[in-house]
Amino acid sequence: MTTFGSGAGRGSRAPGGREDEHHEGHISVKDNRRIDPKTGQVRAGSASGSIPQPGSAAANPADPANAGQPVTATVTANSEELAAARAEAAERTADLQRLSAEYANYRKRVERDRLAAGSAGKAAVLAELLGVCDDFDRAEEHGDLVGGFKNVADKFAGALERMGLSRYGAEGDEFDPNMHEAVQFATSPDVDHPTVTTVLRVGYQFDERVLRPAVVVVTGPEHEAEPAAAGAPADVGDGAAEFGSPNDPVVREAAEVAEAASKDGSEPAEDA
């Protein structure tokens, strides 16, 4: 009869068997846990935490040469870095503010130039249409502006007004050399300052700018002579003779010189 060995018998082999090879090496495991899992107490020698390394400042804390040096060096380095960072931030902030101001000024300048260019373009177009307005005015003066022609003229004038064109110049207005062109000057006791008495051609302005001055006749007080309106001083002092009058010394001297010259020229003619 054949007898089979048990599993335990098969597991026990000669000293050189494979099953016994894993028992030959020894594994050592060190338990570094601070708390003992069995007792729950802190193990001796674990309260200090990590083991200081040789050569470090913590290896010999009682050494006076190492006390406070790493901390002071770190604080100094951090202060320098912080100061440099603040200086750089201030510089960048100033650059950003300057750039923002320049951009704002650029936008304002561009907008101002755009409006000025648009206004100049409108003024140029309106100036070319003033002749048409004059034709409508002359037609109205002669009674020809009637019917459909008048409707067209009214629509045309309304369109120009909506664009900003306005006409000025009426009898009784105070004379303004910046807006009126005087072609004649007269005096009258009925006025106390230069006044427009006749409008020969109306003036036009656009956007507070004169496109064409009004051609007018001006009447001033009697003490203002016509040369004064042309630019000569009207008041030369109390008791002084009016410029250009026969009592003016310059006029009298010129008259005497002319009379003497005429006498000298006539005598040789009689002898001949």
C-alpha positions as CSV (number, residue, x, y, z in Angstrom):
1,M,0.0,0.0,0.0
2,T,1.2,3.4,-0.9
3,T,1.3,6.0,1.8
4,F,1.1,9.8,1.0
5,G,2.8,12.1,3.3
6,S,0.9,15.0,5.0
7,G,1.2,18.6,4.0
8,A,3.4,19.3,7.0
9,G,5.7,16.5,6.0
10,R,6.0,18.0,2.6
11,G,6.8,21.4,4.0
12,S,9.7,20.1,6.0
13,R,12.5,19.6,3.6
14,A,16.1,19.5,3.7
15,P,18.0,22.6,4.9
16,G,18.6,23.6,1.3
17,G,14.8,23.5,0.3
18,R,13.0,26.5,-1.2
19,E,10.4,26.7,1.6
20,D,13.1,27.6,4.2
21,E,14.8,30.2,2.1
22,H,12.6,33.1,3.2
23,H,13.6,32.5,6.9
24,E,17.3,33.0,6.2
25,G,17.1,37.0,6.0
26,H,16.3,39.2,9.1
27,I,14.2,42.4,8.7
28,S,14.5,45.1,11.4
29,V,11.6,47.6,11.8
30,K,12.1,50.6,14.1
31,D,9.0,52.2,15.6
32,N,9.4,56.0,15.7
33,R,5.9,56.8,16.8
34,R,5.7,59.2,19.7
35,I,2.6,57.6,21.1
36,D,2.8,54.0,22.2
37,P,-0.1,52.2,20.6
38,K,-0.4,49.8,23.5
39,T,-0.3,52.2,26.5
40,G,-1.3,55.4,24.7
41,Q,1.5,57.3,26.5
42,V,4.2,59.5,25.1
43,R,7.4,57.5,24.7
44,A,10.5,58.7,26.4
45,G,12.8,60.8,24.3
46,S,10.1,61.9,21.8
47,A,8.9,65.1,23.5
48,S,11.6,67.3,22.0
49,G,10.3,66.7,18.4
50,S,12.8,66.3,15.6
51,I,16.4,65.5,16.3
52,P,18.6,68.5,15.5
53,Q,21.2,67.9,12.8
54,P,24.9,68.4,13.5
55,G,26.3,71.8,12.3
56,S,22.9,73.6,12.6
57,A,22.2,76.6,14.8
58,A,19.8,74.5,16.8
59,A,22.5,71.9,17.6
60,N,24.0,74.1,20.2
61,P,21.5,76.7,21.2
62,A,23.6,77.7,24.2
63,D,26.4,79.0,21.9
64,P,26.3,82.9,22.2
65,A,28.0,83.2,18.8
66,N,25.0,81.6,17.0
67,A,22.2,83.3,19.0
68,G,20.1,85.8,16.9
69,Q,22.4,85.9,13.8
70,P,20.2,83.9,11.3
71,V,17.0,85.8,12.4
72,T,18.7,89.2,12.1
73,A,20.1,88.4,8.6
74,T,16.7,87.2,7.5
75,V,14.9,90.3,8.7
76,T,17.4,92.6,7.0
77,A,17.1,90.7,3.7
78,N,13.3,90.9,3.9
79,S,13.3,94.6,4.7
80,E,15.5,95.3,1.7
81,E,13.3,93.3,-0.6
82,L,10.2,95.0,0.8
83,A,11.7,98.5,0.2
84,A,12.8,97.5,-3.3
85,A,9.3,96.2,-4.0
86,R,7.6,99.3,-2.7
87,A,9.9,101.6,-4.8
88,E,9.2,99.6,-7.9
89,A,5.4,99.7,-7.2
90,A,5.6,103.5,-6.7
91,E,7.4,103.9,-9.9
92,R,5.0,101.7,-11.8
93,T,2.1,103.6,-10.3
94,A,3.5,106.9,-11.3
95,D,4.1,105.6,-14.8
96,L,0.5,104.4,-15.0
97,Q,-0.9,107.7,-13.7
98,R,1.2,109.6,-16.2
99,L,0.1,107.4,-19.0
100,S,-3.5,107.7,-18.0
101,A,-3.3,111.5,-18.0
102,E,-1.6,111.5,-21.4
103,Y,-4.3,109.3,-22.8
104,A,-7.1,111.5,-21.3
105,N,-5.5,114.6,-22.8
106,Y,-5.1,112.8,-26.2
107,R,-8.8,111.9,-26.2
108,K,-9.8,115.5,-25.4
109,R,-7.5,116.9,-28.1
110,V,-8.8,114.4,-30.7
111,E,-12.4,115.2,-29.8
112,R,-11.7,119.0,-29.9
113,D,-10.0,118.7,-33.3
114,R,-12.8,116.6,-34.6
115,L,-15.4,119.1,-33.6
116,A,-13.3,122.0,-35.0
117,A,-12.9,120.2,-38.3
118,G,-16.6,119.5,-38.5
119,S,-17.4,123.1,-37.7
120,A,-14.9,124.4,-40.3
121,G,-16.4,122.1,-42.9
122,K,-20.0,123.3,-42.2
123,A,-18.8,126.9,-42.2
124,A,-17.2,126.5,-45.6
125,V,-20.4,125.0,-47.1
126,L,-22.6,127.6,-45.5
127,A,-20.4,130.4,-46.8
128,E,-20.9,129.1,-50.4
129,L,-24.7,129.3,-49.9
130,L,-24.8,132.9,-48.8
131,G,-25.1,134.0,-52.4
132,V,-28.3,132.0,-52.7
133,C,-29.7,133.7,-49.6
134,D,-28.9,137.1,-51.2
135,D,-30.8,136.1,-54.3
136,F,-33.9,135.1,-52.2
137,D,-33.7,138.5,-50.4
138,R,-33.5,140.5,-53.6
139,A,-36.4,138.5,-55.0
140,E,-38.4,139.2,-51.9
141,E,-37.6,142.9,-52.1
142,H,-39.0,143.1,-55.7
143,G,-42.1,141.1,-54.8
144,D,-41.1,138.0,-56.8
145,L,-40.9,135.6,-53.9
146,V,-44.4,134.2,-54.0
147,G,-46.1,130.9,-54.4
148,G,-44.0,127.8,-54.6
149,F,-40.8,129.8,-55.0
150,K,-41.5,131.3,-51.5
151,N,-42.1,127.8,-50.0
152,V,-38.7,126.6,-51.4
153,A,-37.0,129.7,-50.0
154,D,-38.6,129.2,-46.6
155,K,-37.5,125.6,-46.4
156,F,-34.0,126.5,-47.5
157,A,-33.7,129.2,-44.8
158,G,-35.1,126.8,-42.2
159,A,-32.5,124.1,-43.1
160,L,-29.7,126.7,-42.8
161,E,-31.0,127.8,-39.4
162,R,-31.0,124.2,-38.2
163,M,-27.4,123.9,-39.2
164,G,-26.5,126.9,-37.0
165,L,-26.5,129.7,-39.5
166,S,-28.0,133.0,-38.3
167,R,-28.4,136.4,-39.9
168,Y,-27.9,139.7,-38.2
169,G,-27.9,143.4,-39.1
170,A,-30.9,145.7,-38.6
171,E,-31.5,149.4,-38.3
172,G,-31.1,150.6,-34.8
173,D,-28.3,148.1,-33.8
174,E,-25.3,149.5,-32.1
175,F,-22.3,149.6,-34.5
176,D,-19.8,146.9,-33.8
177,P,-16.6,147.0,-36.0
178,N,-16.1,143.3,-35.5
179,M,-19.5,142.5,-37.0
180,H,-20.3,145.5,-39.2
181,E,-18.6,147.0,-42.2
182,A,-19.4,150.7,-42.4
183,V,-19.3,152.2,-45.8
184,Q,-20.7,155.6,-44.8
185,F,-20.7,157.7,-41.7
186,A,-23.1,160.6,-40.8
187,T,-23.9,162.6,-37.7
188,S,-27.2,163.3,-36.0
189,P,-28.3,164.9,-32.8
190,D,-30.8,162.1,-32.3
191,V,-28.2,159.5,-31.4
192,D,-25.7,159.3,-28.6
193,H,-23.5,156.5,-29.9
194,P,-22.7,155.1,-33.3
195,T,-25.8,153.4,-34.6
196,V,-26.7,151.5,-37.7
197,T,-29.2,153.5,-39.7
198,T,-29.2,151.7,-43.0
199,V,-28.4,148.0,-43.8
200,L,-27.1,147.6,-47.3
201,R,-26.4,143.8,-46.9
202,V,-27.2,141.6,-44.0
203,G,-24.5,139.7,-42.2
204,Y,-24.3,136.0,-41.3
205,Q,-22.6,134.2,-38.5
206,F,-22.1,130.5,-37.6
207,D,-21.1,129.0,-34.3
208,E,-20.3,132.5,-32.9
209,R,-18.1,133.1,-35.8
210,V,-18.8,135.9,-38.4
211,L,-19.0,134.4,-41.9
212,R,-19.8,137.7,-43.6
213,P,-20.0,141.1,-41.9
214,A,-23.0,143.3,-42.5
215,V,-22.5,146.2,-44.8
216,V,-24.2,149.3,-43.1
217,V,-24.4,153.0,-42.9
218,V,-23.5,154.4,-39.5
219,T,-24.8,157.5,-37.8
220,G,-23.0,159.0,-34.8
221,P,-23.4,161.9,-32.5
222,E,-22.7,165.4,-33.8
223,H,-19.4,165.8,-31.8
224,E,-18.0,162.8,-33.7
225,A,-16.7,163.8,-37.1
226,E,-16.5,161.4,-40.1
227,P,-12.6,161.1,-39.8
228,A,-13.1,159.8,-36.2
229,A,-15.2,156.9,-37.6
230,A,-12.3,156.2,-40.0
231,G,-9.9,155.9,-37.1
232,A,-8.8,159.5,-36.3
233,P,-9.3,160.6,-32.7
234,A,-12.5,162.6,-32.3
235,D,-11.7,164.3,-29.0
236,V,-8.4,166.2,-29.0
237,G,-9.0,168.1,-25.8
238,D,-11.1,170.9,-24.4
239,G,-11.0,174.1,-26.4
240,A,-9.1,172.5,-29.3
241,A,-10.3,173.0,-32.8
242,E,-11.9,170.1,-34.6
243,F,-9.5,168.2,-37.0
244,G,-10.1,169.4,-40.5
245,S,-12.0,172.5,-39.6
246,P,-10.9,176.0,-40.8
247,N,-9.8,176.9,-37.3
248,D,-7.4,174.0,-37.2
249,P,-3.8,175.4,-37.1
250,V,-2.6,172.9,-39.6
251,V,-5.3,173.9,-42.0
252,R,-4.6,177.6,-41.6
253,E,-0.9,177.1,-42.1
254,A,-1.5,175.1,-45.2
255,A,-3.9,177.7,-46.6
256,E,-1.4,180.5,-46.0
257,V,1.4,178.6,-47.8
258,A,-0.9,177.9,-50.7
259,E,-1.9,181.6,-50.9
260,A,1.7,182.8,-50.8
261,A,2.7,180.3,-53.5
262,S,-0.2,181.5,-55.7
263,K,0.9,185.2,-55.4
264,D,4.5,184.4,-56.2
265,G,3.5,182.5,-59.2
266,S,1.2,185.2,-60.5
267,E,3.6,188.2,-60.4
268,P,6.1,186.8,-63.0
269,A,3.2,186.1,-65.3
270,E,2.0,189.7,-65.2
271,D,5.6,191.0,-66.0
272,A,5.7,188.7,-69.0
